[in-house]
C-alpha cells in the first residue's frame, strides 16, 4: 500500500534488480521472479492493473523496496517514449 492508501504492484526492468531485492529484503525472500514480455505487459497487465486501480511500482530498491509508483498508462507511455527515443 502506498502512503495514499492505494495498492501498488512491483515490477523491475531487469532480473538483476529483482534478484537484489529478493536477496536483501526479507519481505521478498521467498519470491520467484517471472519475466513478462513487453507485449504481454501492455496487452494484459496494463489494462488489468488499471481496472483494479493498482499502481505500478517501478524498480523498487533499497532496504525496504521502495521507489516510484505510477499509473499503469504512465508506465506504458514512458517506456514507449524511451524505446522510440533509443531508435531515433
C-alpha positions as protocol buffer text, in pm:
chain_id: "A"
residue {
  index: 1
  type: UNK
  ca { x: 0 y: 0 z: 0 }
}
residue {
  index: 2
  type: UNK
  ca { x: 119 y: 349 z: -82 }
}
residue {
  index: 3
  type: UNK
  ca { x: 105 y: 644 z: 157 }
}
residue {
  index: 4
  type: UNK
  ca { x: -220 y: 747 z: -13 }
}
residue {
  index: 5
  type: UNK
  ca { x: -374 y: 405 z: 56 }
}
residue {
  index: 6
  type: UNK
  ca { x: -359 y: 271 z: -299 }
}
residue {
  index: 7
  type: UNK
  ca { x: -225 y: -70 z: -380 }
}
residue {
  index: 8
  type: UNK
  ca { x: 92 y: -90 z: -589 }
}
residue {
  index: 9
  type: UNK
  ca { x: 234 y: -396 z: -767 }
}
residue {
  index: 10
  type: UNK
  ca { x: 612 y: -402 z: -810 }
}
residue {
  index: 11
  type: UNK
  ca { x: 782 y: -463 z: -1144 }
}
residue {
  index: 12
  type: UNK
  ca { x: 1153 y: -443 z: -1226 }
}
residue {
  index: 13
  type: UNK
  ca { x: 1324 y: -374 z: -1556 }
}
residue {
  index: 14
  type: UNK
  ca { x: 1588 y: -643 z: -1512 }
}
residue {
  index: 15
  type: UNK
  ca { x: 1641 y: -978 z: -1345 }
}
residue {
  index: 16
  type: UNK
  ca { x: 1942 y: -844 z: -1156 }
}
residue {
  index: 17
  type: UNK
  ca { x: 1731 y: -567 z: -997 }
}
residue {
  index: 18
  type: UNK
  ca { x: 1459 y: -803 z: -876 }
}
residue {
  index: 19
  type: UNK
  ca { x: 1711 y: -1062 z: -757 }
}
residue {
  index: 20
  type: UNK
  ca { x: 1883 y: -799 z: -544 }
}
residue {
  index: 21
  type: UNK
  ca { x: 1552 y: -723 z: -373 }
}
residue {
  index: 22
  type: UNK
  ca { x: 1475 y: -1093 z: -322 }
}
residue {
  index: 23
  type: UNK
  ca { x: 1820 y: -1142 z: -168 }
}
residue {
  index: 24
  type: UNK
  ca { x: 1822 y: -833 z: 56 }
}
residue {
  index: 25
  type: UNK
  ca { x: 1462 y: -753 z: 157 }
}
residue {
  index: 26
  type: UNK
  ca { x: 1317 y: -1012 z: 397 }
}
residue {
  index: 27
  type: UNK
  ca { x: 957 y: -950 z: 286 }
}
residue {
  index: 28
  type: UNK
  ca { x: 1053 y: -1073 z: -64 }
}
residue {
  index: 29
  type: UNK
  ca { x: 1282 y: -1361 z: 36 }
}
residue {
  index: 30
  type: UNK
  ca { x: 1050 y: -1639 z: -83 }
}
residue {
  index: 31
  type: UNK
  ca { x: 957 y: -1477 z: -413 }
}
residue {
  index: 32
  type: UNK
  ca { x: 1047 y: -1613 z: -755 }
}
residue {
  index: 33
  type: UNK
  ca { x: 1085 y: -1366 z: -1044 }
}
residue {
  index: 34
  type: UNK
  ca { x: 897 y: -1417 z: -1369 }
}
residue {
  index: 35
  type: UNK
  ca { x: 979 y: -1240 z: -1693 }
}
residue {
  index: 36
  type: UNK
  ca { x: 685 y: -1069 z: -1864 }
}
residue {
  index: 37
  type: UNK
  ca { x: 737 y: -977 z: -2229 }
}
residue {
  index: 38
  type: UNK
  ca { x: 658 y: -613 z: -2306 }
}
residue {
  index: 39
  type: UNK
  ca { x: 371 y: -704 z: -2543 }
}
residue {
  index: 40
  type: UNK
  ca { x: 207 y: -917 z: -2273 }
}
residue {
  index: 41
  type: UNK
  ca { x: 259 y: -644 z: -2014 }
}
residue {
  index: 42
  type: UNK
  ca { x: 87 y: -393 z: -2244 }
}
residue {
  index: 43
  type: UNK
  ca { x: -196 y: -621 z: -2351 }
}
residue {
  index: 44
  type: UNK
  ca { x: -277 y: -787 z: -2020 }
}
residue {
  index: 45
  type: UNK
  ca { x: -111 y: -627 z: -1723 }
}
residue {
  index: 46
  type: UNK
  ca { x: -167 y: -258 z: -1802 }
}
residue {
  index: 47
  type: UNK
  ca { x: -545 y: -298 z: -1854 }
}
residue {
  index: 48
  type: UNK
  ca { x: -577 y: -532 z: -1553 }
}
residue {
  index: 49
  type: UNK
  ca { x: -385 y: -303 z: -1319 }
}
residue {
  index: 50
  type: UNK
  ca { x: -587 y: -3 z: -1439 }
}
residue {
  index: 51
  type: UNK
  ca { x: -916 y: -192 z: -1392 }
}
residue {
  index: 52
  type: UNK
  ca { x: -812 y: -281 z: -1037 }
}
residue {
  index: 53
  type: UNK
  ca { x: -692 y: 78 z: -968 }
}
residue {
  index: 54
  type: UNK
  ca { x: -348 y: -61 z: -886 }
}
residue {
  index: 55
  type: UNK
  ca { x: -34 y: 142 z: -939 }
}
residue {
  index: 56
  type: UNK
  ca { x: 289 y: 9 z: -1089 }
}
residue {
  index: 57
  type: UNK
  ca { x: 586 y: 7 z: -852 }
}
residue {
  index: 58
  type: UNK
  ca { x: 880 y: 78 z: -1082 }
}
residue {
  index: 59
  type: UNK
  ca { x: 1222 y: -72 z: -998 }
}
residue {
  index: 60
  type: UNK
  ca { x: 1176 y: -55 z: -623 }
}
residue {
  index: 61
  type: UNK
  ca { x: 1511 y: -61 z: -446 }
}
residue {
  index: 62
  type: UNK
  ca { x: 1680 y: -22 z: -111 }
}
residue {
  index: 63
  type: UNK
  ca { x: 1637 y: -197 z: 223 }
}
residue {
  index: 64
  type: UNK
  ca { x: 1259 y: -153 z: 218 }
}
residue {
  index: 65
  type: UNK
  ca { x: 1198 y: -200 z: -156 }
}
residue {
  index: 66
  type: UNK
  ca { x: 1059 y: 147 z: -218 }
}
residue {
  index: 67
  type: UNK
  ca { x: 1050 y: 381 z: -514 }
}
residue {
  index: 68
  type: UNK
  ca { x: 818 y: 527 z: -773 }
}
residue {
  index: 69
  type: UNK
  ca { x: 454 y: 426 z: -803 }
}
residue {
  index: 70
  type: UNK
  ca { x: 296 y: 527 z: -1133 }
}
residue {
  index: 71
  type: UNK
  ca { x: -37 y: 486 z: -1304 }
}
residue {
  index: 72
  type: UNK
  ca { x: -26 y: 194 z: -1549 }
}
residue {
  index: 73
  type: UNK
  ca { x: -82 y: 420 z: -1852 }
}
residue {
  index: 74
  type: UNK
  ca { x: 210 y: 640 z: -1740 }
}
residue {
  index: 75
  type: UNK
  ca { x: 445 y: 341 z: -1733 }
}
residue {
  index: 76
  type: UNK
  ca { x: 341 y: 239 z: -2082 }
}
residue {
  index: 77
  type: UNK
  ca { x: 381 y: 593 z: -2218 }
}
residue {
  index: 78
  type: UNK
  ca { x: 722 y: 640 z: -2054 }
}
residue {
  index: 79
  type: UNK
  ca { x: 862 y: 307 z: -2175 }
}
residue {
  index: 80
  type: UNK
  ca { x: 730 y: 355 z: -2528 }
}
residue {
  index: 81
  type: UNK
  ca { x: 881 y: 704 z: -2537 }
}
residue {
  index: 82
  type: UNK
  ca { x: 1217 y: 565 z: -2423 }
}
residue {
  index: 83
  type: UNK
  ca { x: 1201 y: 291 z: -2683 }
}
residue {
  index: 84
  type: UNK
  ca { x: 1123 y: 541 z: -2961 }
}
residue {
  index: 85
  type: UNK
  ca { x: 1399 y: 774 z: -2843 }
}
residue {
  index: 86
  type: UNK
  ca { x: 1654 y: 494 z: -2847 }
}
residue {
  index: 87
  type: UNK
  ca { x: 1574 y: 422 z: -3212 }
}
residue {
  index: 88
  type: UNK
  ca { x: 1593 y: 788 z: -3324 }
}
